[in-house]
Amino acid sequence: MHDNRYTLSVSEIPDAWYNLAADLPEPIPPHCHPRTGEPVTPEDMAAIFPPALIEQEVSTERWIPIPDAVREKLAIWRPSPLVRARNLEKHLGTPARIYYKNEGVSPAGSHKPNTAVAQVYYNKLAGIERIATETGAGQWGSSLAFACDLFGLSCKVYMVRISYEQKPYRRSLMKLWGAECIPSPSPDTQSGRSILEKDPDTTGSLGIAISEAVEDAASHDNTNYALGSVLNHVCTHQSIIGLELKKQIALAEDTPDVLIGCAGGGSNLAGLIWPYVKDTLDGKGPRLVAVEPSACPTLTRGRYAYDYGDCVGMAPLACMYTLGHGFVPSGIHAGGLRYHGMAPSVSLLAKLGALESVNYHQNAAFEAGVLFARTEGICPAPETNHAIRAAIDEAVRCKQTGEEKCIVFNFSGHGHFDLLSYDKYLAGELEDFDLPQENIDKALADLPRASVEVSA
Ligand SMILES: *Cc1c(COP(=O)(O)O)cnc(C)c1O
């Protein structure tokens, strides 16, 4: 019998986050104001974010200490396991070694609590008593509800109405952790009321839910807003994934040749790769691969430009790969991968040529997820299936070439609340659509202008 899991003790949880901004060959372009196009000031952000997070958002310090109070909460489930997928390797007959970092062991079932816990802590430190946020399928809402519960803050989640009705179990989790979760649009905000007046039966959208949460935070002194991906400080908090991986892969006496992660807003991928990027930029690190759905191919088919962070043009402009803020992807089951943009740090790496990207249709992704469940036993989230597909394809190429590569992918979450989509896949009811170029061109025709120049 060979070793297959590389575990660390609680005392080995990293005591500082790694901030990639310290080691980039060019700075991440600043976020800009949605109306003026000028770089946002700390004062602009102070209405909805606490000082420590505003500071982290623009920090170029390489190491940011993790407060003990945050490490204590992270220790509920961290360090997360690094597992060698020996049964999957055997099934594929590959000479490659496949490892996965299992972020599905967190209480909410994904990597998102890594940043939720940190964000809630800094809000509490700033005297904030309540946090408002939006959620689509409920992964971020449940992570934030959990974190608020740990630190004794109230939490209000505006959940896109169609998901509120179709995904009752994540809603139940939020209630269990003491959060108030209401369908969006709601009668509780100006933005919600005006939409309900025009269209009482609307299914809602993430853009509307964001507007409601931001309005709630901006109009209550004791309330702030929190975002679960994309922003620099979110990626910094997720760097704990790659930092732990470095220690664990050393225990396995191995070194990654390729790191793979699925990419929606880019935070779990950033968390995995950030601590390795400097080596890759210096020509001595692993290959880095982002995996997207074909229905929302931000890195593979989007443009590097300034665009609104939300789909209605209220949120700041970020410099990133984007499909256009008005882009509406088809209703694929990997809800967490349906965002039109990509984290600015991840986008910059793609622009610099340090990050590769691929995309897969959802049936190909689910096929990989089912194979993973049937060999390694764990049912992955539909988002995670994209990373698994790319890891399997890499391992199959190794079989053809005889290369004994070390492949590591991030297992961003489990799929226990997504079993209905597995039922549909197994019944042959999932559809793959080819995304016409004209849909992308149309959404990209409407990009806003920032005062900062971007070189493509
Ligand atoms: C939210 C989510 C994602 C996508 O978000 P990123 O910011 O790109 O990491 C991926 N996997 C799971 C399980 C998620 O919940």
The ligand as a MOL file (V3000), in Angstrom:
LIG
                    3D

  0  0  0     0  0            999 V3000
M  V30 BEGIN CTAB
M  V30 COUNTS 15 15 0 0 0
M  V30 BEGIN ATOM
M  V30 1 C -17.9230 29.7870 -6.6700 0
M  V30 2 C -17.2850 28.5260 -7.0780 0
M  V30 3 C -16.3610 28.4490 -8.1510 0
M  V30 4 C -16.0270 29.6390 -9.0230 0
M  V30 5 O -15.4990 30.7520 -8.3940 0
M  V30 6 P -13.9820 31.2050 -8.5170 0
M  V30 7 O -13.9430 32.5490 -7.9110 0
M  V30 8 O -13.6080 31.2000 -9.9660 0
M  V30 9 O -13.1680 30.2230 -7.7550 0
M  V30 10 C -15.7730 27.2480 -8.4510 0
M  V30 11 N -16.0810 26.1320 -7.7550 0
M  V30 12 C -16.9470 26.1480 -6.7190 0
M  V30 13 C -17.2430 24.8750 -6.0090 0
M  V30 14 C -17.5770 27.3390 -6.3510 0
M  V30 15 O -18.4400 27.3590 -5.3210 0
M  V30 END ATOM
M  V30 BEGIN BOND
M  V30 1 1 1 2
M  V30 2 1 2 3
M  V30 3 2 2 14
M  V30 4 1 3 4
M  V30 5 2 3 10
M  V30 6 1 4 5
M  V30 7 1 5 6
M  V30 8 2 6 7
M  V30 9 1 6 8
M  V30 10 1 6 9
M  V30 11 1 10 11
M  V30 12 2 11 12
M  V30 13 1 12 13
M  V30 14 1 12 14
M  V30 15 1 14 15
M  V30 END BOND
M  V30 END CTAB
M  END
